[in-house]
Amino acid sequence: MNVLHYPSLRTVLMVEDVLKKSNLAISREKLKDKLKRKVMHQTLNVILKYLEDNGKILDGRKGIVWIHNPGSKIDKAINTGLKV
């Protein structure tokens, strides 16, 4: 991926906030409309790739969905489970 402009932390957090508050899958265009500031399409793609690679979102045909749940019981079970 040839990136012309990397996003600032402020922009990444702004995108995360909108996705966390969305109850349903959201398209890229709707996401852009809900952001407080304008974000270039390529910059948004870099952010979404980063979030997807880190397991925070799913980016599918019907839109983008926030899936990260830091307080989940599964994380606790994994961390306290036996290593085989």
C-alpha positions, 0 to 999 in steps of 0.5 A, a space after each residue: 500500500 503506497 500511503 501519501 498521508 498517514 493519519 494523526 492519532 486524533 483522526 484515528 481516535 475520532 474514527 474509533 469513536 464513531 464506529 464504537 457508537 454505531 449500533 449497526 454496520 456503517 458504510 464508508 460514506 456514512 462514516 465520513 458524514 458522521 466524522 467531525 472533520 473531513 478525512 481523505 478517502 485514502 487516509 480513512 482506508 489506512 485507519 480502517 486497515 489498521 483497526 481491522 488488522 488489530 481485531 477491532 473492526 470487521 469490514 465486510 460487504 454490508 459495512 463496517 462493524 466495531 467488534 472489540 470488547 476489552 472487558 469480555 469474559 473470553 479474554 479473562 478465560 484465555 489469560 487464566 487458562 492452562 497453556 498446552 
